[in-house]
Amino acid sequence: MTTPKICDTILDAIGHTPLVRVNRLTAGVIDADVFIKLETFNPGNSIKDRMALKMIEDAERAGALKPGGTIIEGTSGNTGMGLAIAAVVRGYKCIFTTTDKQSKEKIDALRAFGADVIVCPTDVDGFSVSKKLEKAGNWASDTAELFFEDVRVPKRYLVGQEGMGFMYLMQNFQSERLVGCVSGLSGAKLALDRSVQWGRERSAFGKPLIKREYWQQKLVELYTKYEAAKALSYNACAAYNDDKYVNSGMISMETTRLVSMAKAYVGDVTAEILDQCVQFHGGMGYLEELWVARAWRDARLFRIGGGTTEVMRYAVARIMGF
Ligand SMILES: Cc1cc2nc3c(=O)[nH]c(=O)nc-3n(C[C@H](O)[C@H](O)[C@H](O)COP(=O)(O)OP(=O)(O)OC[C@H]3O[C@@H](n4cnc5c(N)ncnc54)[C@H](O)[C@@H]3O)c2cc1C
């Protein structure tokens, strides 16, 4: 019998979720051990507990979160729960905003952990939501337009300083764009690696496609662009972290310049890589039964969402005084 692990606090339980072997789905299909990690067994019932704890520990290490500090989060999912659990153990105050679309049970649970939850009503004059929009890609994420027409907001719902909303939005865009860089590039790298595998397995005109000089030249060119885009993104991430956690907490114009450059370049490189990966797969690349057609459609958004490539360059030009 194994000795049970004793946790000093509930936070020690985060991430120690069971691995369950998948038996029936893989039998006779693949010769490999496949496991599912049951993240729902985290204290807050989701994988977000890990992220919340990591964010708090990073902020503590950087000195941004000190004893008695306050954590503010707009929450519609499970991050709030993870933050509330970690905050109650570490002695921080939490202020969360959410909407009345959130389940009462979730709001009650957040409050039970001591969080101050501001519930914004959606049934108000002037606010409406369009029907779900049909998109070319990213079908797993629902998208709709939110309309605010002469909406009056009571003072008690004010978060942050009055008149600073646009500034908060612009500051937040920098982290959103960096997340876009990282997710775009990781998808592009996966697509390249899988294309290499395809080139090894598929032969045409007497030898594997990967042995064709054109394939080799194109792959090296794209891996090089991927590495260049990654280095640019890491540079922008470092500048962002310095501003956010070491310096003033405000994102500087220089960092905005680097983030905008990275977002523009990554968007173009990701789209180029995915387009070529479709080409590498020939006719199969255009069929829905292969992963690459979907990845190509989804990757197209990186040149548009969070600010288009052109607008990123426009911002850089203005910062550089052109
Ligand atoms: C799937 C999806 C999800 C989205 N999610 C969100 C969201 O959660 N929140 C949110 O606020 N928005 C969201 N958006 C909106 C998105 O941020 C905008 O669509 C994007 O920033 C482009 O703005 P626009 O559509 O108004 O394009 P427009 O401004 O109409 O631009 C049209 C074209 O003109 C170019 N252009 C515009 N201005 C200039 C210029 N000064 N110089 C050169 N070229 C220029 C653009 O680059 C583009 O090619 C989402 C969009 C999509 C497709």
The ligand as a Tripos MOL2 file, in Angstrom:
@<TRIPOS>MOLECULE
LIG
   53    58     1     0     0
SMALL
NO_CHARGES

@<TRIPOS>ATOM
      1 C1        -12.7750   35.7640  -35.1770 C.3       1 LIG1
      2 C2        -12.6600   37.1750  -34.6940 C.ar      1 LIG1
      3 C3        -12.6680   37.4360  -33.3350 C.ar      1 LIG1
      4 C4        -12.5850   38.7400  -32.8640 C.ar      1 LIG1
      5 N1        -12.6250   38.9500  -31.5220 N.ar      1 LIG1
      6 C5        -12.6540   40.2090  -31.0580 C.ar      1 LIG1
      7 C6        -12.7860   40.4650  -29.6680 C.ar      1 LIG1
      8 O1        -12.8520   39.5550  -28.8570 O.2       1 LIG1
      9 N2        -12.8370   41.7540  -29.2530 N.ar      1 LIG1
     10 C7        -12.7450   42.7770  -30.1250 C.ar      1 LIG1
     11 O2        -12.7850   43.9360  -29.7030 O.2       1 LIG1
     12 N3        -12.6060   42.5720  -31.4500 N.ar      1 LIG1
     13 C8        -12.5580   41.3190  -31.9320 C.ar      1 LIG1
     14 N4        -12.4340   41.1020  -33.2890 N.ar      1 LIG1
     15 C9        -12.3210   42.2510  -34.1870 C.3       1 LIG1
     16 C10       -10.9100   42.4250  -34.7490 C.3       1 LIG1
     17 O3        -10.0310   42.9100  -33.7470 O.3       1 LIG1
     18 C11       -10.9840   43.3450  -35.9550 C.3       1 LIG1
     19 O4        -11.7460   42.6950  -36.9570 O.3       1 LIG1
     20 C12        -9.5970   43.6960  -36.4880 C.3       1 LIG1
     21 O5         -8.8660   44.4490  -35.5590 O.3       1 LIG1
     22 C13        -9.6770   44.4820  -37.8010 C.3       1 LIG1
     23 O6        -10.5270   45.5880  -37.6840 O.3       1 LIG1
     24 P1        -11.6940   45.7730  -38.7360 P.3       1 LIG1
     25 O7        -12.3960   44.4550  -38.9250 O.co2     1 LIG1
     26 O8        -12.4950   46.9290  -38.3000 O.co2     1 LIG1
     27 O9        -10.9500   46.0690  -40.0970 O.3       1 LIG1
     28 P2        -10.8660   47.4690  -40.8600 P.3       1 LIG1
     29 O10       -10.3890   48.5190  -39.9190 O.co2     1 LIG1
     30 O11       -12.1380   47.6980  -41.5810 O.co2     1 LIG1
     31 O12        -9.6890   47.1590  -41.8830 O.3       1 LIG1
     32 C14        -9.9090   46.6170  -43.1960 C.3       1 LIG1
     33 C15        -8.5580   46.5060  -43.8900 C.3       1 LIG1
     34 O13        -7.9580   47.7970  -43.9920 O.3       1 LIG1
     35 C16        -6.6700   47.7990  -43.3760 C.3       1 LIG1
     36 N5         -6.4280   49.0550  -42.6840 N.ar      1 LIG1
     37 C17        -7.2010   49.6600  -41.7340 C.ar      1 LIG1
     38 N6         -6.5980   50.7650  -41.2810 N.ar      1 LIG1
     39 C18        -5.4180   50.8670  -41.9310 C.ar      1 LIG1
     40 C19        -4.3320   51.7980  -41.9020 C.ar      1 LIG1
     41 N7         -4.3370   52.8340  -41.0630 N.pl3     1 LIG1
     42 N8         -3.2720   51.5720  -42.7110 N.ar      1 LIG1
     43 C20        -3.2600   50.4920  -43.5380 C.ar      1 LIG1
     44 N9         -4.2460   49.5920  -43.6320 N.ar      1 LIG1
     45 C21        -5.3100   49.7720  -42.8280 C.ar      1 LIG1
     46 C22        -6.7290   46.6480  -42.3890 C.3       1 LIG1
     47 O14        -5.4300   46.1760  -42.0960 O.3       1 LIG1
     48 C23        -7.5590   45.6350  -43.1330 C.3       1 LIG1
     49 O15        -6.7410   44.9350  -44.0360 O.3       1 LIG1
     50 C24       -12.4920   39.8060  -33.7840 C.ar      1 LIG1
     51 C25       -12.4610   39.5360  -35.1560 C.ar      1 LIG1
     52 C26       -12.5460   38.2480  -35.6270 C.ar      1 LIG1
     53 C27       -12.5100   37.9890  -37.1160 C.3       1 LIG1
@<TRIPOS>BOND
     1     1     2 1
     2     2     3 ar
     3     2    52 ar
     4     3     4 ar
     5     4     5 ar
     6     4    50 ar
     7     5     6 ar
     8     6     7 ar
     9     6    13 1
    10     7     8 2
    11     7     9 ar
    12     9    10 ar
    13    10    11 2
    14    10    12 ar
    15    12    13 ar
    16    13    14 ar
    17    14    15 1
    18    14    50 ar
    19    15    16 1
    20    16    17 1
    21    16    18 1
    22    18    19 1
    23    18    20 1
    24    20    21 1
    25    20    22 1
    26    22    23 1
    27    23    24 1
    28    24    25 2
    29    24    26 1
    30    24    27 1
    31    27    28 1
    32    28    29 2
    33    28    30 1
    34    28    31 1
    35    31    32 1
    36    32    33 1
    37    33    34 1
    38    33    48 1
    39    34    35 1
    40    35    36 1
    41    35    46 1
    42    36    37 ar
    43    36    45 ar
    44    37    38 ar
    45    38    39 ar
    46    39    40 ar
    47    39    45 ar
    48    40    41 1
    49    40    42 ar
    50    42    43 ar
    51    43    44 ar
    52    44    45 ar
    53    46    47 1
    54    46    48 1
    55    48    49 1
    56    50    51 ar
    57    51    52 ar
    58    52    53 1
@<TRIPOS>SUBSTRUCTURE
     1 LIG1         1 GROUP 0 **** ****
